Every structure is written in C-alpha cells, then in structure tokens.
Amino acid sequence: LVKQATMAILDHRDRVGSSTKLEMDLLRYFDLKTAEEIIGLYYPVTDVSKISSAAKIVLDDAKDGDRIAISIVKKGIKKSMKIIRSVKSRCKLEDDFTFSYTGGIFSSKYFFEEFKADFKRRFPQANFVNPKFPPEIGAALMAIKAKKMEDIHEKLFE
C-alpha cells in the first residue's frame, strides 16, 4: 500500500497523476518537507517496519474518501485475491476451502471489511475464519498435516 501511495504522490509531482491527501499525510508521517524526499525512504533502505506501518495512513485516507487511496487499497485487495485463487488452484482446494488471515493490516476495520467482502464475493463457498493460532504455529501444523506425520503430531501433543 505504501509503495503504491508513494508512486501516486510522485506521479502527481510529475504532473501525470491526480493530487491526493496521501501526500500531506505521508510527508507529515515521515517528517519530510517535499514529495521528492520520499525517494530517500527507499534508497538507502529505511526500516521496513516504519514503511509498513505507514499503510495505516493509506487505509485511513481511503476510509475518509480519498479516491487515490481507495484505488490503492482496491488494487492491493485485488492482487491478494489473485494470489488466493492461484494457491487454491495449485493446491487443488475445493470451493468450500477454509481461509484465515494474518498481519497487522487486518487490524484496520476498513481494510478487514473491504477484504472480507471481496473474498466472499469471489469465493462464496469458502469459509473465512479468524486465526486460531499465531502464523508460525499455523505453518508448523500445516506442514505436519501435509507430510502426514501423525507420529510427530502424537508426540507433540502427548
């Protein structure tokens, strides 16, 4: 989201894109004076968690109606749905597969609701569930299940 927001801001500065509230909000967030300084966030690389946490600004501006921010969020969700469809296909999942999510971005009510609505529209028979475990535990359990390592599973949970 933040990368797309950065590109939109720079497009506006190059006079090939529309103005957006994101410019003012992200400049303030990163304590920058001009849009051109945004490039310095990526070269040399700024702390990735600092850039990732700026996604909240994109989400807040989208929730407030900024059309560029809304477009960025919609593109991000659309790309996520393509990835989900690809995984569903490659793993030969049935239409009623179960999907869960992880990541700080889902703490945004706006993003969560937009994502879930698009998911349910694209995968109407699938189950959208809240996570039961942290991602590391879920990944380990999936690996055990995928390898049919019942003996390991039994030893772990004795």
N, C-alpha and C positions, 0 to 999 in steps of 0.2 A: 504493500500500500504506500509506504513512504517513498519508495523508488518511483512509483507512478506519479505521486504528488510532486516530487522533485522535478520530474520530466515535464509535468504540466506547468509548473512555475517557470521553468527555463524556456518552454515553448512560448509562454506569454511574453517573457522578456525579449525573445527573438521575433516577436510580433507574428507568430504563426499559431498562437493559441489564445484562448479567452482568459480574462482575468479571473481570479479565484480568491476567496477568503483564505485559502490554504497558505498563500504567500505570506501574509501578515502573521498568521498564527505560527507557521513553522519558523519564520525568521525570529520571532519572539522566543519560541521554544529553544532553539539552538543558539540564541543570543548573537544573532547576526545582524548586520546593518543593511546588506544588499543581497538580492537574489543570487548574484554571481558568486557570493561566498559559499553558497550551498555546495558547489563542486568540492570545496575543501573538506567537506564531511566524508567524502569517499576517497579522496587522494591527498595525503595518505589516509588509510582506512581509520575511521573513527570507531570507537567502541560499538560493536554491532548491537549490543543490548540498548544503547542510547538511541540508535536509529530505529530499532524495532519498537521501542516504547513510544516513539512519535506517531505510530499508527493510531493511537488514541485521538490525536488531533484530526487525522483524516476522518475517522469514524464520527467524531463529534461534529465536524463541519458537514459531513454527509447528513447526519441526523438533523442538523439545523437548516438543511435545504440547499447547500452549495452544490450546484449541478456538476461541477468538475469532480468534487469529492464523491458524490453519488455515483458517477460514472466509474471512478476508480474502484470503488467498493464492488460495484456490479461486475466489473471485469475480473476482479480477484475471485469473486464467488464463482463466476462462470468458469474460470480456469480450474478452480478446485473441483467443480462438478465434472469437468473433462477428465481430471486425474482419477476421481472416484469411479467414473464409468470405465476407464482403462483398467483399473485394478479389478473391478467387478468382472470384466471380460477375461483378463489374463488369469484370474483365479477361478474362473468358471463358477461364479457365485450365482445362486438362484435369485429370482426377482425379489424374494422376501428376505434378503440378507439383512444382517444387523450392522448398523453403523454407529460408531461413537466418535468422539472428538477430543482434542486436547489442545492446549495452548492458551496463552493469555488473551489472545484476540477474542476468544469466546466469552470473556468476562464483560464485553460490551453487549448490553442488551440489544442495541440496534443491530449489530453485526449478527449476533446469535439468531435473532428473529428473521432477518433477511436470509441468512444462510439456511436455516431450517425450512423456511417457506420454499425456497428454490429447490432444496433437496427433496422435499415431499412432492413438489410438482414434477420433478424429473424422475424420481424413484418412488412412485406412490405405494408400492407394495413393501418397500423396505421398512425396517424398524430403526428409528432414530432414538438412541438411548443415551442417557447421561453416563459418563465414565464411572466404572466401579472401582478402578484401581489407578494409580499413577501410570504414566505411559511406559515406564521401564518394566513394571510388573506385568502389564498387559502384553508387552512384546515378548517377555520371557514365557508367559503362559501360552501365547500363540505358537511360539517356537516348539515348546514341548508338545502341544497338541498336533502341530504339523508333522513332527517327526514320530508321532505315535509312541512316545516314550512313557508308556503307562508306568513302567517300573520306576522311572525317575520321579514321576508325579506322585506315586505312592510313597516313595522315600521322603520327598519334600514335605508331604502333608501327614506324616505319621503322628 
